[in-house]
Amino acid sequence: MAGRYAVLDTLMILISQKVRYAFIFMLIVMWFRDSSQRKVTRYALISAAFTLFINTLIKCFYFKPRPFMQRRVGILIPSKMNSAFLSKHTLLTTAVSTSIFLHERVIGAVMWGLSLLTGFSRIWVGHHYPSDIIRSFFVGSLTSIIVEKVFGSLKIMKRKTKNCYVLIRR
């Protein structure tokens, strides 16, 4: 479908290249909104960092050629010749949107919609296969859920040890 509709092509290029700034803007707004939102922002940034680390590890050991490298696929914007597996754009947007969704359902759902659009746009511009995007959604979401569980349980343990300390001190 790429290359047939100029308006859609322009929209997909815009989404593919610029939507990440909406995620950065949302994290900044949430950071300054109130103190409870700072925890969400921290978890989102930690999740994004872990997904980047996972992506780097996978790319060290596994290479999957991009669609335009193997087939005659219309490419709308230039791309690196690195591995198509996983989509870094989709990983990061999914990790951030899932972290937000776990605390703020409405904002998280909107951000998840933007993540879906980002993934679809990466397919549209010819940089990734649909399977790369689906796996990126899975890895990004799973990473955010694990970060939430681990850091949430650390906070509970910290609270419990503080309470135990108070009980022992009395």
C-alpha atoms as an extended CHARMM CRD file, in Angstrom:
* protein
*
       170  EXT
         1         1  MET       CA              0.0000000000        0.0000000000        0.0000000000  PROA      1               0.0000000000
         2         2  ALA       CA              2.9280000000        2.3740000000        0.5510000000  PROA      2               0.0000000000
         3         3  GLY       CA              3.4840000000        4.7590000000       -2.3190000000  PROA      3               0.0000000000
         4         4  ARG       CA             -0.1270000000        4.6920000000       -3.5530000000  PROA      4               0.0000000000
         5         5  TYR       CA             -1.6570000000        7.3900000000       -1.3600000000  PROA      5               0.0000000000
         6         6  ALA       CA              0.4630000000       10.4740000000       -0.7980000000  PROA      6               0.0000000000
         7         7  VAL       CA             -1.5850000000       11.7250000000        2.1490000000  PROA      7               0.0000000000
         8         8  LEU       CA             -1.3910000000        8.3840000000        3.9760000000  PROA      8               0.0000000000
         9         9  ASP       CA              2.3010000000        8.0660000000        3.2080000000  PROA      9               0.0000000000
        10        10  THR       CA              2.9600000000       11.5160000000        4.6720000000  PROA      10              0.0000000000
        11        11  LEU       CA              0.8700000000       10.6860000000        7.7440000000  PROA      11              0.0000000000
        12        12  MET       CA              2.7000000000        7.3950000000        8.3220000000  PROA      12              0.0000000000
        13        13  ILE       CA              6.0940000000        9.0640000000        7.9420000000  PROA      13              0.0000000000
        14        14  LEU       CA              5.0200000000       11.7310000000       10.4330000000  PROA      14              0.0000000000
        15        15  ILE       CA              3.7820000000        9.1220000000       12.9270000000  PROA      15              0.0000000000
        16        16  SER       CA              6.8690000000        6.9640000000       12.4780000000  PROA      16              0.0000000000
        17        17  GLN       CA              9.2850000000        9.8160000000       13.0740000000  PROA      17              0.0000000000
        18        18  LYS       CA              7.5120000000       12.2520000000       15.4080000000  PROA      18              0.0000000000
        19        19  VAL       CA              5.0900000000       10.4280000000       17.7320000000  PROA      19              0.0000000000
        20        20  ARG       CA              7.8930000000        9.6280000000       20.1630000000  PROA      20              0.0000000000
        21        21  TYR       CA              7.9590000000       13.3190000000       21.0600000000  PROA      21              0.0000000000
        22        22  ALA       CA              4.3520000000       13.0330000000       22.2740000000  PROA      22              0.0000000000
        23        23  PHE       CA              5.5330000000       10.3340000000       24.6920000000  PROA      23              0.0000000000
        24        24  ILE       CA              8.3690000000       12.5170000000       25.9570000000  PROA      24              0.0000000000
        25        25  PHE       CA              5.9610000000       15.4400000000       26.3460000000  PROA      25              0.0000000000
        26        26  MET       CA              3.4830000000       13.2650000000       28.2790000000  PROA      26              0.0000000000
        27        27  LEU       CA              6.2030000000       12.0450000000       30.6550000000  PROA      27              0.0000000000
        28        28  ILE       CA              7.3060000000       15.6380000000       31.3100000000  PROA      28              0.0000000000
        29        29  VAL       CA              3.7030000000       16.7080000000       31.9800000000  PROA      29              0.0000000000
        30        30  MET       CA              3.1690000000       13.7620000000       34.3300000000  PROA      30              0.0000000000
        31        31  TRP       CA              6.4150000000       14.5260000000       36.1790000000  PROA      31              0.0000000000
        32        32  PHE       CA              5.3730000000       18.1000000000       36.9350000000  PROA      32              0.0000000000
        33        33  ARG       CA              1.6590000000       17.3670000000       37.4590000000  PROA      33              0.0000000000
        34        34  ASP       CA              1.8980000000       16.0170000000       41.0010000000  PROA      34              0.0000000000
        35        35  SER       CA              4.0920000000       13.8190000000       43.1460000000  PROA      35              0.0000000000
        36        36  SER       CA              2.0650000000       10.6150000000       42.5870000000  PROA      36              0.0000000000
        37        37  GLN       CA              2.6740000000       10.9240000000       38.8490000000  PROA      37              0.0000000000
        38        38  ARG       CA              6.4320000000       10.9740000000       39.3830000000  PROA      38              0.0000000000
        39        39  LYS       CA              6.3770000000        7.3080000000       40.3270000000  PROA      39              0.0000000000
        40        40  VAL       CA              4.6380000000        6.4990000000       37.0330000000  PROA      40              0.0000000000
        41        41  THR       CA              7.2250000000        8.5350000000       35.1440000000  PROA      41              0.0000000000
        42        42  ARG       CA             10.0910000000        6.7700000000       36.9220000000  PROA      42              0.0000000000
        43        43  TYR       CA              8.6280000000        3.3400000000       36.1710000000  PROA      43              0.0000000000
        44        44  ALA       CA              8.1090000000        4.3230000000       32.5280000000  PROA      44              0.0000000000
        45        45  LEU       CA             11.7140000000        5.4930000000       32.1760000000  PROA      45              0.0000000000
        46        46  ILE       CA             13.0460000000        2.3670000000       33.8920000000  PROA      46              0.0000000000
        47        47  SER       CA             10.9160000000        0.1990000000       31.5950000000  PROA      47              0.0000000000
        48        48  ALA       CA             12.1790000000        2.0680000000       28.5470000000  PROA      48              0.0000000000
        49        49  ALA       CA             15.7750000000        1.6030000000       29.6800000000  PROA      49              0.0000000000
        50        50  PHE       CA             15.2810000000       -2.1330000000       30.2280000000  PROA      50              0.0000000000
        51        51  THR       CA             13.6310000000       -2.5640000000       26.8270000000  PROA      51              0.0000000000
        52        52  LEU       CA             16.5480000000       -0.7850000000       25.1600000000  PROA      52              0.0000000000
        53        53  PHE       CA             18.9270000000       -3.0980000000       27.0040000000  PROA      53              0.0000000000
        54        54  ILE       CA             16.9390000000       -6.1760000000       25.9120000000  PROA      54              0.0000000000
        55        55  ASN       CA             16.8580000000       -4.8960000000       22.3360000000  PROA      55              0.0000000000
        56        56  THR       CA             20.6360000000       -4.3640000000       22.3480000000  PROA      56              0.0000000000
        57        57  LEU       CA             21.2220000000       -7.8800000000       23.6900000000  PROA      57              0.0000000000
        58        58  ILE       CA             18.9550000000       -9.4600000000       21.0870000000  PROA      58              0.0000000000
        59        59  LYS       CA             20.6070000000       -7.5430000000       18.2420000000  PROA      59              0.0000000000
        60        60  CYS       CA             24.0240000000       -8.7880000000       19.4020000000  PROA      60              0.0000000000
        61        61  PHE       CA             22.9880000000      -12.4130000000       18.8970000000  PROA      61              0.0000000000
        62        62  TYR       CA             20.2530000000      -12.3750000000       16.2450000000  PROA      62              0.0000000000
        63        63  PHE       CA             19.9810000000      -10.6680000000       12.8670000000  PROA      63              0.0000000000
        64        64  LYS       CA             16.8210000000      -10.5030000000       10.7980000000  PROA      64              0.0000000000
        65        65  PRO       CA             17.0290000000       -8.5820000000        7.5160000000  PROA      65              0.0000000000
        66        66  ARG       CA             14.6110000000       -5.7070000000        7.0560000000  PROA      66              0.0000000000
        67        67  PRO       CA             11.8050000000       -6.1810000000        4.5000000000  PROA      67              0.0000000000
        68        68  PHE       CA             13.4350000000       -3.9280000000        1.8960000000  PROA      68              0.0000000000
        69        69  MET       CA             16.6720000000       -5.9270000000        2.1330000000  PROA      69              0.0000000000
        70        70  GLN       CA             15.0490000000       -9.2260000000        1.1050000000  PROA      70              0.0000000000
        71        71  ARG       CA             12.0730000000       -8.2450000000       -1.0050000000  PROA      71              0.0000000000
        72        72  ARG       CA             10.9560000000       -5.4720000000       -3.2700000000  PROA      72              0.0000000000
        73        73  VAL       CA              9.2110000000       -3.4120000000       -0.6480000000  PROA      73              0.0000000000
        74        74  GLY       CA              8.4380000000        0.2530000000       -1.0600000000  PROA      74              0.0000000000
        75        75  ILE       CA             10.4850000000        2.1750000000        1.4710000000  PROA      75              0.0000000000
        76        76  LEU       CA              9.2970000000        5.6800000000        2.2600000000  PROA      76              0.0000000000
        77        77  ILE       CA             12.1400000000        6.9370000000        4.4590000000  PROA      77              0.0000000000
        78        78  PRO       CA             15.7900000000        5.8950000000        4.6880000000  PROA      78              0.0000000000
        79        79  SER       CA             16.6750000000        3.2260000000        7.2010000000  PROA      79              0.0000000000
        80        80  LYS       CA             19.7070000000        1.6780000000        8.7790000000  PROA      80              0.0000000000
        81        81  MET       CA             20.7370000000       -1.7130000000        7.4870000000  PROA      81              0.0000000000
        82        82  ASN       CA             20.6200000000       -3.2670000000       10.9610000000  PROA      82              0.0000000000
        83        83  SER       CA             18.3090000000       -6.0180000000       12.1960000000  PROA      83              0.0000000000
        84        84  ALA       CA             14.5660000000       -5.5930000000       11.8830000000  PROA      84              0.0000000000
        85        85  PHE       CA             13.9130000000       -7.6840000000       14.9820000000  PROA      85              0.0000000000
        86        86  LEU       CA             12.6790000000       -5.9070000000       17.3070000000  PROA      86              0.0000000000
        87        87  SER       CA             11.3310000000       -2.4560000000       16.4440000000  PROA      87              0.0000000000
        88        88  LYS       CA             12.9850000000        0.0390000000       18.8050000000  PROA      88              0.0000000000
        89        89  HSD       CA             10.2960000000        2.6760000000       18.1540000000  PROA      89              0.0000000000
        90        90  THR       CA              7.5330000000        0.2380000000       19.0210000000  PROA      90              0.0000000000
        91        91  LEU       CA              9.3910000000       -1.1910000000       22.0210000000  PROA      91              0.0000000000
        92        92  LEU       CA              9.8690000000        2.2040000000       23.6240000000  PROA      92              0.0000000000
        93        93  THR       CA              6.3660000000        3.5110000000       22.9700000000  PROA      93              0.0000000000
        94        94  THR       CA              4.8170000000        0.2720000000       24.2310000000  PROA      94              0.0000000000
        95        95  ALA       CA              6.9670000000        0.1900000000       27.3670000000  PROA      95              0.0000000000
        96        96  VAL       CA              6.0450000000        3.7670000000       28.2570000000  PROA      96              0.0000000000
        97        97  SER       CA              2.3490000000        3.3990000000       27.4210000000  PROA      97              0.0000000000
        98        98  THR       CA              2.0190000000        0.1580000000       29.3990000000  PROA      98              0.0000000000
        99        99  SER       CA              3.6880000000        1.7380000000       32.4350000000  PROA      99              0.0000000000
       100       100  ILE       CA              1.2820000000        4.6620000000       32.2100000000  PROA      100             0.0000000000
       101       101  PHE       CA             -1.7060000000        2.3560000000       31.6400000000  PROA      101             0.0000000000
       102       102  LEU       CA             -0.9650000000        0.4020000000       34.8310000000  PROA      102             0.0000000000
       103       103  HSD       CA             -1.5420000000        3.6020000000       36.8480000000  PROA      103             0.0000000000
       104       104  GLU       CA             -3.6370000000        5.9230000000       34.6560000000  PROA      104             0.0000000000
       105       105  ARG       CA             -6.1030000000        3.9590000000       32.5180000000  PROA      105             0.0000000000
       106       106  VAL       CA             -7.4130000000        6.7520000000       30.2930000000  PROA      106             0.0000000000
       107       107  ILE       CA             -4.0630000000        8.3750000000       29.4980000000  PROA      107             0.0000000000
       108       108  GLY       CA             -2.4940000000        4.9230000000       29.1440000000  PROA      108             0.0000000000
       109       109  ALA       CA             -5.1680000000        3.8040000000       26.6830000000  PROA      109             0.0000000000
       110       110  VAL       CA             -4.5590000000        6.8880000000       24.5390000000  PROA      110             0.0000000000
       111       111  MET       CA             -0.8260000000        6.2510000000       24.6740000000  PROA      111             0.0000000000
       112       112  TRP       CA             -1.3950000000        2.6000000000       23.7660000000  PROA      112             0.0000000000
       113       113  GLY       CA             -3.3420000000        3.7650000000       20.7180000000  PROA      113             0.0000000000
       114       114  LEU       CA             -0.3660000000        5.8950000000       19.7300000000  PROA      114             0.0000000000
       115       115  SER       CA              1.8880000000        2.8510000000       20.2330000000  PROA      115             0.0000000000
       116       116  LEU       CA             -0.3040000000        0.8240000000       17.8820000000  PROA      116             0.0000000000
       117       117  LEU       CA             -0.1380000000        3.6160000000       15.3080000000  PROA      117             0.0000000000
       118       118  THR       CA              3.6360000000        3.7600000000       15.6860000000  PROA      118             0.0000000000
       119       119  GLY       CA              3.9410000000        0.0200000000       15.0880000000  PROA      119             0.0000000000
       120       120  PHE       CA              1.6470000000        0.1510000000       12.0630000000  PROA      120             0.0000000000
       121       121  SER       CA              3.5580000000        3.1100000000       10.6380000000  PROA      121             0.0000000000
       122       122  ARG       CA              6.8500000000        1.1900000000       10.9390000000  PROA      122             0.0000000000
       123       123  ILE       CA              5.3210000000       -1.5580000000        8.7890000000  PROA      123             0.0000000000
       124       124  TRP       CA              3.8670000000        0.9930000000        6.3640000000  PROA      124             0.0000000000
       125       125  VAL       CA              7.1880000000        2.7730000000        5.7410000000  PROA      125             0.0000000000
       126       126  GLY       CA              8.8120000000       -0.5940000000        4.9680000000  PROA      126             0.0000000000
       127       127  HSD       CA             11.1460000000       -0.9370000000        7.9430000000  PROA      127             0.0000000000
       128       128  HSD       CA              9.5840000000       -3.8890000000        9.8010000000  PROA      128             0.0000000000
       129       129  TYR       CA              7.5460000000       -7.0300000000        9.3460000000  PROA      129             0.0000000000
       130       130  PRO       CA              4.2430000000       -7.3660000000       11.2440000000  PROA      130             0.0000000000
       131       131  SER       CA              5.7880000000      -10.1580000000       13.3370000000  PROA      131             0.0000000000
       132       132  ASP       CA              8.5380000000       -7.7630000000       14.5010000000  PROA      132             0.0000000000
       133       133  ILE       CA              5.9110000000       -5.2910000000       15.6660000000  PROA      133             0.0000000000
       134       134  ILE       CA              3.8160000000       -7.9130000000       17.4710000000  PROA      134             0.0000000000
       135       135  ARG       CA              6.9020000000       -9.2120000000       19.2790000000  PROA      135             0.0000000000
       136       136  SER       CA              7.8950000000       -5.6530000000       20.1570000000  PROA      136             0.0000000000
       137       137  PHE       CA              4.4570000000       -5.0700000000       21.7130000000  PROA      137             0.0000000000
       138       138  PHE       CA              4.8380000000       -8.2400000000       23.7390000000  PROA      138             0.0000000000
       139       139  VAL       CA              8.3920000000       -7.5050000000       24.9600000000  PROA      139             0.0000000000
       140       140  GLY       CA              7.6580000000       -3.8410000000       25.7490000000  PROA      140             0.0000000000
       141       141  SER       CA              4.4950000000       -4.6700000000       27.6930000000  PROA      141             0.0000000000
       142       142  LEU       CA              6.0490000000       -7.5890000000       29.5360000000  PROA      142             0.0000000000
       143       143  THR       CA              9.0480000000       -5.5000000000       30.5500000000  PROA      143             0.0000000000
       144       144  SER       CA              6.7960000000       -2.7750000000       31.9600000000  PROA      144             0.0000000000
       145       145  ILE       CA              4.7250000000       -5.2820000000       33.9020000000  PROA      145             0.0000000000
       146       146  ILE       CA              7.8550000000       -6.9120000000       35.3600000000  PROA      146             0.0000000000
       147       147  VAL       CA              9.3330000000       -3.5220000000       36.3110000000  PROA      147             0.0000000000
       148       148  GLU       CA              6.0500000000       -2.6170000000       37.9990000000  PROA      148             0.0000000000
       149       149  LYS       CA              5.9740000000       -5.8780000000       39.9730000000  PROA      149             0.0000000000
       150       150  VAL       CA              9.6490000000       -5.7480000000       40.9940000000  PROA      150             0.0000000000
       151       151  PHE       CA              9.7590000000       -2.0850000000       41.9860000000  PROA      151             0.0000000000
       152       152  GLY       CA              6.2910000000       -2.2250000000       43.5440000000  PROA      152             0.0000000000
       153       153  SER       CA              7.3180000000       -5.1900000000       45.7080000000  PROA      153             0.0000000000
       154       154  LEU       CA             10.5600000000       -3.4420000000       46.6970000000  PROA      154             0.0000000000
       155       155  LYS       CA              8.5350000000       -0.5300000000       47.9920000000  PROA      155             0.0000000000
       156       156  ILE       CA              6.2990000000       -2.8760000000       50.0020000000  PROA      156             0.0000000000
       157       157  MET       CA              9.3630000000       -4.6400000000       51.4250000000  PROA      157             0.0000000000
       158       158  LYS       CA             10.9030000000       -1.2890000000       52.3210000000  PROA      158             0.0000000000
       159       159  ARG       CA              7.6940000000       -0.2600000000       54.0760000000  PROA      159             0.0000000000
       160       160  LYS       CA              7.5200000000       -3.5830000000       55.9320000000  PROA      160             0.0000000000
       161       161  THR       CA             11.1150000000       -3.3590000000       57.1140000000  PROA      161             0.0000000000
       162       162  LYS       CA             10.5210000000        0.2070000000       58.2530000000  PROA      162             0.0000000000
       163       163  ASN       CA              7.4890000000       -0.9890000000       60.2590000000  PROA      163             0.0000000000
       164       164  CYS       CA              9.5050000000       -3.8450000000       61.7300000000  PROA      164             0.0000000000
       165       165  TYR       CA             12.1900000000       -1.4020000000       62.7390000000  PROA      165             0.0000000000
       166       166  VAL       CA              9.5940000000        0.7440000000       64.4830000000  PROA      166             0.0000000000
       167       167  LEU       CA              8.1850000000       -2.2990000000       66.2930000000  PROA      167             0.0000000000
       168       168  ILE       CA             11.6430000000       -3.4460000000       67.4140000000  PROA      168             0.0000000000
       169       169  ARG       CA             12.5610000000        0.0350000000       68.5840000000  PROA      169             0.0000000000
       170       170  ARG       CA              9.4970000000        0.3220000000       70.8220000000  PROA      170             0.0000000000
